[in-house]
Structure formats: C-alpha cells, structure tokens
Amino acid sequence: MRVKAIVLWWLIKGEEHPALTQNDKKISNLMPLIQALFPGMNYFSNTGFHAVMNAWVIPALWRQFPELATRPASHLRASAMFDIREVMPCNGYEWQTREWQERFKTYARAGRP
C-alpha cells in the first residue's frame, strides 16, 4: 500500500505537516493503514481504532520509517508517497492476547529509538 509521506510523518512525529489536510486525518482514510500493516485485525469502536493506532500502528511505522522522526517538515514534498509493508497478520481480535503482543514487541523494539 502506498501512503502519503506527510501522513506517515504526522503519525510518527505527532506534529501536523503544513500540507496535511483534514481529509488526510479522517479515520476512514487511516483505517486502510491498519489492514496494510496487520491484515485481519479487527477493532470495534472509535476507542478501539485509537487503541490500535497508538499501540500497534504508530510503533510499526516507527520501525519501518525511523528517518521520518528526524526529518523536518520542509524536507517532505506533499506529493511524496511511501510503500507500507505488512508487519504481521492478526486473526480478528488476536491483538488483544499476550502472545500476539509479545511477538509484536519483539518486532517493534528493533526499530524504536
């Protein structure tokens, strides 16, 4: 899946890029990120969506794109796109189990500063 670099930068840094639009930040436009990174992952509500984003998606993006954490906003073109790689599949709500979380933590530790 291809994703705008400014969206990834925003999620990783927690700062809004000047070219980021309200449409870029819509939950409906961020949901495909979850499926691209964790195929099969389910969550039930807005609260579940935010839990998944904070606990799994953002750390996975840190792992895949550590260079974005230090890149200034001025060094990103609004049209730039990055390819997202699958991290690990999930069988529905499996992400809530200790075993799945431990496997993910092993993956994420390798890339988080």
C-alpha positions, 0 to 999 in steps of 0.5 A: 500500500502506498501512503502519503509521506506527510501522513506517515510523518504526522503519525510518527512525529505527532506534529501536523505537516503544513500540507496535511489536510483534514481529509488526510486525518479522517479515520476512514482514510487511516483505517486502510493503514491498519489492514496494510500493516496487520491484515485481519485485525479487527477493532470495534469502536472509535476507542478501539481504532485509537487503541490500535493506532497508538499501540500497534500502528504508530510503533510499526511505522516507527520501525519501518520509517525511523528517518521520518522522526528526524526529518523536518517538515520542509524536507517532505514534498506533499506529493511524496508517497511511501510503500507500507509493508505488512508487519504481521497478520492478526486473526480478528481480535488476536491483538488483544492476547499476550502472545500476539503482543509479545511477538509484536514487541519483539518486532517493534523494539528493533526499530524504536529509538 
